Amino acid sequence: MLKHRGFPGRLTGTDFQFIIRRGNAKGVTPLIRRERYRDRKAVDRRADEAFLAALWDHFGDQPFERGNLDAGRLSWLFGREVVPATDPFDPESYEALLVINVDIARASFPEVFSE
């Protein structure tokens, strides 16, 4: 499992983690598309925004390996702002390649790209 050095570990002041320390001995947690409903808490939206900002700062519009990025946090963006970079795609692989869908990410989180 690739460890993304320099990537933030969590959202400051919260328990929302962005990376994992080691691979799951029981198997890789698959990436799934989680629905974001309008009634989500503001802190949940802030965590999504901060995670996407970290992805953008770290990888830009280039494909990146899933590696030690947290599956739960990725799943909130997966299928919309973060999409598979290869076909076929294995949602249960630490080596799976992902990429930011810049157009959708800009529409969903304009504050991340406001520079």
Secondary structure as the mmCIF struct_conf table of DSSP 4:
data_model
#
loop_
_struct_conf.conf_type_id
_struct_conf.id
_struct_conf.beg_label_comp_id
_struct_conf.beg_label_asym_id
_struct_conf.beg_label_seq_id
_struct_conf.end_label_comp_id
_struct_conf.end_label_asym_id
_struct_conf.end_label_seq_id
TURN_TY1_P TURN_TY1_P1 ARG A 5 GLY A 6
STRN STRN1 ARG A 10 ARG A 10
TURN_TY1_P TURN_TY1_P2 THR A 12 GLY A 13
BEND BEND1 THR A 14 ASP A 15
STRN STRN2 GLN A 17 GLN A 17
BEND BEND2 PHE A 18 PHE A 18
STRN STRN3 ILE A 19 ILE A 19
BEND BEND3 ARG A 21 ARG A 22
TURN_TY1_P TURN_TY1_P3 ALA A 25 LYS A 26
HELX_LH_PP_P HELX_LH_PP_P1 VAL A 28 LEU A 31
TURN_TY1_P TURN_TY1_P4 ARG A 38 ASP A 39
HELX_RH_AL_P HELX_RH_AL_P1 ALA A 42 PHE A 59
TURN_TY1_P TURN_TY1_P5 GLY A 60 ASP A 61
BEND BEND4 GLN A 62 GLN A 62
STRN STRN4 PHE A 64 GLU A 65
TURN_TY1_P TURN_TY1_P6 GLY A 67 ASN A 68
STRN STRN5 LEU A 69 LEU A 69
HELX_RH_AL_P HELX_RH_AL_P2 ALA A 71 LEU A 77
STRN STRN6 PHE A 78 PHE A 78
TURN_TY1_P TURN_TY1_P7 GLY A 79 GLU A 81
STRN STRN7 VAL A 82 PRO A 84
BEND BEND5 ALA A 85 PRO A 88
TURN_TY1_P TURN_TY1_P8 PRO A 91 GLU A 92
TURN_TY1_P TURN_TY1_P9 TYR A 94 GLU A 95
STRN STRN8 LEU A 97 ILE A 100
HELX_RH_AL_P HELX_RH_AL_P3 VAL A 102 SER A 108
HELX_RH_3T_P HELX_RH_3T_P1 PRO A 110 PHE A 113
#
